[in-house]
Amino acid sequence: MNKIIFFCALFIVATVAVSGCRKKKDTIANIYVKDDNNLMVDQAMVVLYGTNTAGTPQQVAVFDTAYTNVEGMATFNYNDIYQLGQAGVAVLDIKAQKLNKIGQGIIKIEAETTNEETVFIQP
């Protein structure tokens, strides 16, 4: 009888341990930049940053810069910000610029998904 209880307890502990070891998926933000002719823009500077809404002195937790590729896409990886069990990741402002053309937007970063947004730049 004691052996049966021991093996049942061991099975339960092993089941809980295996199910609790879930690997975190990637949390990615892809920003597409288009010009006023609806064409993809390569080598545009894209900045993602958080805006303080708490009314306390300005503290920026996120401020990342990337450049678009030939497909007009800039990619940001937020695996280091998101932790398993966290309720949300971030809502970030977007600023895109190339030469005299500028555009702005906003993106909600959801956990363990590829988040996408398009920004149009114009003079």
Phi and psi in degrees as GROMACS dihedral restraints (atoms count N, CA, C in turn):
[ dihedral_restraints ]
;  ai    aj    ak    al  type     phi  dphi    fc
    3     4     5     6     1   -65.4    20    10
    4     5     6     7     1   -34.4    20    10
    6     7     8     9     1   -66.4    20    10
    7     8     9    10     1   -39.0    20    10
    9    10    11    12     1   -64.7    20    10
   10    11    12    13     1   -44.5    20    10
   12    13    14    15     1   -63.2    20    10
   13    14    15    16     1   -42.3    20    10
   15    16    17    18     1   -61.4    20    10
   16    17    18    19     1   -47.3    20    10
   18    19    20    21     1   -67.7    20    10
   19    20    21    22     1   -34.8    20    10
   21    22    23    24     1   -65.4    20    10
   22    23    24    25     1   -44.0    20    10
   24    25    26    27     1   -63.8    20    10
   25    26    27    28     1   -42.4    20    10
   27    28    29    30     1   -62.7    20    10
   28    29    30    31     1   -40.7    20    10
   30    31    32    33     1   -63.2    20    10
   31    32    33    34     1   -43.3    20    10
   33    34    35    36     1   -64.2    20    10
   34    35    36    37     1   -44.9    20    10
   36    37    38    39     1   -62.9    20    10
   37    38    39    40     1   -42.9    20    10
   39    40    41    42     1   -65.1    20    10
   40    41    42    43     1   -40.0    20    10
   42    43    44    45     1   -64.1    20    10
   43    44    45    46     1   -44.6    20    10
   45    46    47    48     1   -64.8    20    10
   46    47    48    49     1   -42.0    20    10
   48    49    50    51     1   -65.0    20    10
   49    50    51    52     1   -42.2    20    10
   51    52    53    54     1   -69.9    20    10
   52    53    54    55     1   -41.4    20    10
   54    55    56    57     1   -73.3    20    10
   55    56    57    58     1   -21.0    20    10
   57    58    59    60     1   -86.3    20    10
   58    59    60    61     1    -2.0    20    10
   60    61    62    63     1  -104.7    20    10
   61    62    63    64     1    52.4    20    10
   63    64    65    66     1   -79.4    20    10
   64    65    66    67     1   133.8    20    10
   66    67    68    69     1   -80.1    20    10
   67    68    69    70     1   137.2    20    10
   69    70    71    72     1   -73.6    20    10
   70    71    72    73     1   134.4    20    10
   72    73    74    75     1   -85.4    20    10
   73    74    75    76     1   163.9    20    10
   75    76    77    78     1   -68.5    20    10
   76    77    78    79     1   142.9    20    10
   78    79    80    81     1  -114.3    20    10
   79    80    81    82     1   106.2    20    10
   81    82    83    84     1  -121.8    20    10
   82    83    84    85     1   145.9    20    10
   84    85    86    87     1  -121.9    20    10
   85    86    87    88     1   122.4    20    10
   87    88    89    90     1  -111.1    20    10
   88    89    90    91     1   122.8    20    10
   90    91    92    93     1  -111.2    20    10
   91    92    93    94     1   124.8    20    10
   93    94    95    96     1  -101.4    20    10
   94    95    96    97     1   134.7    20    10
   96    97    98    99     1  -115.7    20    10
   97    98    99   100     1   126.1    20    10
   99   100   101   102     1  -123.4    20    10
  100   101   102   103     1   152.9    20    10
  102   103   104   105     1   -93.8    20    10
  103   104   105   106     1  -175.3    20    10
  105   106   107   108     1   -69.3    20    10
  106   107   108   109     1    -9.5    20    10
  108   109   110   111     1   -98.0    20    10
  109   110   111   112     1    10.4    20    10
  111   112   113   114     1    66.3    20    10
  112   113   114   115     1    25.5    20    10
  114   115   116   117     1   -99.4    20    10
  115   116   117   118     1   144.2    20    10
  117   118   119   120     1   -64.6    20    10
  118   119   120   121     1   142.0    20    10
  120   121   122   123     1  -112.0    20    10
  121   122   123   124     1   122.7    20    10
  123   124   125   126     1   -95.3    20    10
  124   125   126   127     1   155.3    20    10
  126   127   128   129     1    60.2    20    10
  127   128   129   130     1    29.2    20    10
  129   130   131   132     1   -85.3    20    10
  130   131   132   133     1   140.9    20    10
  132   133   134   135     1   -83.4    20    10
  133   134   135   136     1   127.5    20    10
  135   136   137   138     1  -120.0    20    10
  136   137   138   139     1   127.7    20    10
  138   139   140   141     1  -119.3    20    10
  139   140   141   142     1   127.6    20    10
  141   142   143   144     1  -109.6    20    10
  142   143   144   145     1   130.3    20    10
  144   145   146   147     1  -149.4    20    10
  145   146   147   148     1   151.1    20    10
  147   148   149   150     1   -90.7    20    10
  148   149   150   151     1   146.2    20    10
  150   151   152   153     1  -110.1    20    10
  151   152   153   154     1   131.8    20    10
  153   154   155   156     1   -72.3    20    10
  154   155   156   157     1   124.5    20    10
  156   157   158   159     1  -116.2    20    10
  157   158   159   160     1     5.9    20    10
  159   160   161   162     1   -85.9    20    10
  160   161   162   163     1    -9.4    20    10
  162   163   164   165     1    80.8    20    10
  163   164   165   166     1     5.1    20    10
  165   166   167   168     1   -92.6    20    10
  166   167   168   169     1   170.9    20    10
  168   169   170   171     1   -52.4    20    10
  169   170   171   172     1   143.8    20    10
  171   172   173   174     1   -57.4    20    10
  172   173   174   175     1   118.5    20    10
  174   175   176   177     1  -131.8    20    10
  175   176   177   178     1   120.2    20    10
  177   178   179   180     1   -98.0    20    10
  178   179   180   181     1   115.5    20    10
  180   181   182   183     1   -84.3    20    10
  181   182   183   184     1   -31.3    20    10
  183   184   185   186     1  -128.3    20    10
  184   185   186   187     1   129.0    20    10
  186   187   188   189     1  -154.0    20    10
  187   188   189   190     1    99.2    20    10
  189   190   191   192     1  -123.9    20    10
  190   191   192   193     1   144.4    20    10
  192   193   194   195     1  -126.6    20    10
  193   194   195   196     1   137.8    20    10
  195   196   197   198     1  -147.5    20    10
  196   197   198   199     1   163.6    20    10
  198   199   200   201     1  -114.3    20    10
  199   200   201   202     1   145.6    20    10
  201   202   203   204     1   -72.6    20    10
  202   203   204   205     1   150.3    20    10
  204   205   206   207     1   -89.4    20    10
  205   206   207   208     1  -170.9    20    10
  207   208   209   210     1   -65.2    20    10
  208   209   210   211     1   -17.9    20    10
  210   211   212   213     1   -90.9    20    10
  211   212   213   214     1     4.5    20    10
  213   214   215   216     1    77.1    20    10
  214   215   216   217     1    20.8    20    10
  216   217   218   219     1  -116.1    20    10
  217   218   219   220     1   131.0    20    10
  219   220   221   222     1  -109.8    20    10
  220   221   222   223     1   134.8    20    10
  222   223   224   225     1  -115.2    20    10
  223   224   225   226     1   135.8    20    10
  225   226   227   228     1  -126.0    20    10
  226   227   228   229     1   136.1    20    10
  228   229   230   231     1  -109.6    20    10
  229   230   231   232     1   122.2    20    10
  231   232   233   234     1  -113.3    20    10
  232   233   234   235     1    30.4    20    10
  234   235   236   237     1   -62.3    20    10
  235   236   237   238     1   -32.5    20    10
  237   238   239   240     1   -75.8    20    10
  238   239   240   241     1   -20.2    20    10
  240   241   242   243     1   -86.7    20    10
  241   242   243   244     1   -43.2    20    10
  243   244   245   246     1   -80.2    20    10
  244   245   246   247     1   133.3    20    10
  246   247   248   249     1  -119.6    20    10
  247   248   249   250     1   142.5    20    10
  249   250   251   252     1   -54.1    20    10
  250   251   252   253     1   136.4    20    10
  252   253   254   255     1    90.3    20    10
  253   254   255   256     1   -10.7    20    10
  255   256   257   258     1   -69.7    20    10
  256   257   258   259     1   142.2    20    10
  258   259   260   261     1   -70.7    20    10
  259   260   261   262     1   -36.9    20    10
  261   262   263   264     1  -154.6    20    10
  262   263   264   265     1   176.7    20    10
  264   265   266   267     1  -110.5    20    10
  265   266   267   268     1   -72.0    20    10
  267   268   269   270     1  -169.8    20    10
  268   269   270   271     1   158.3    20    10
  270   271   272   273     1  -117.8    20    10
  271   272   273   274     1   120.5    20    10
  273   274   275   276     1  -121.6    20    10
  274   275   276   277     1   147.7    20    10
  276   277   278   279     1   -82.6    20    10
  277   278   279   280     1   149.4    20    10
  279   280   281   282     1  -119.5    20    10
  280   281   282   283     1   134.7    20    10
  282   283   284   285     1  -130.1    20    10
  283   284   285   286     1   124.5    20    10
  285   286   287   288     1  -120.7    20    10
  286   287   288   289     1   140.9    20    10
  288   289   290   291     1  -151.9    20    10
  289   290   291   292     1   140.2    20    10
  291   292   293   294     1  -147.2    20    10
  292   293   294   295     1   119.2    20    10
  294   295   296   297     1    53.7    20    10
  295   296   297   298     1  -120.5    20    10
  297   298   299   300     1   -94.9    20    10
  298   299   300   301     1     8.7    20    10
  300   301   302   303     1  -101.9    20    10
  301   302   303   304     1   132.5    20    10
  303   304   305   306     1  -135.0    20    10
  304   305   306   307     1   146.0    20    10
  306   307   308   309     1  -146.1    20    10
  307   308   309   310     1   156.4    20    10
  309   310   311   312     1  -134.9    20    10
  310   311   312   313     1   159.0    20    10
  312   313   314   315     1  -167.7    20    10
  313   314   315   316     1  -167.8    20    10
  315   316   317   318     1  -146.0    20    10
  316   317   318   319     1   147.3    20    10
  318   319   320   321     1  -139.4    20    10
  319   320   321   322     1   137.5    20    10
  321   322   323   324     1   -96.6    20    10
  322   323   324   325     1   120.0    20    10
  324   325   326   327     1   -91.0    20    10
  325   326   327   328     1   114.0    20    10
  327   328   329   330     1  -100.5    20    10
  328   329   330   331     1   146.5    20    10
  330   331   332   333     1   -66.0    20    10
  331   332   333   334     1   140.3    20    10
  333   334   335   336     1    55.5    20    10
  334   335   336   337     1    36.1    20    10
  336   337   338   339     1  -139.1    20    10
  337   338   339   340     1   170.0    20    10
  339   340   341   342     1   -98.8    20    10
  340   341   342   343     1   110.8    20    10
  342   343   344   345     1   -94.4    20    10
  343   344   345   346     1   136.5    20    10
  345   346   347   348     1  -131.3    20    10
  346   347   348   349     1   145.6    20    10
  348   349   350   351     1  -150.2    20    10
  349   350   351   352     1   150.2    20    10
  351   352   353   354     1  -115.6    20    10
  352   353   354   355     1   134.9    20    10
  354   355   356   357     1  -120.3    20    10
  355   356   357   358     1   134.2    20    10
  357   358   359   360     1  -101.4    20    10
  358   359   360   361     1   130.2    20    10
  360   361   362   363     1  -108.7    20    10
  361   362   363   364     1   144.2    20    10
  363   364   365   366     1  -151.7    20    10
  364   365   366   367     1   161.9    20    10
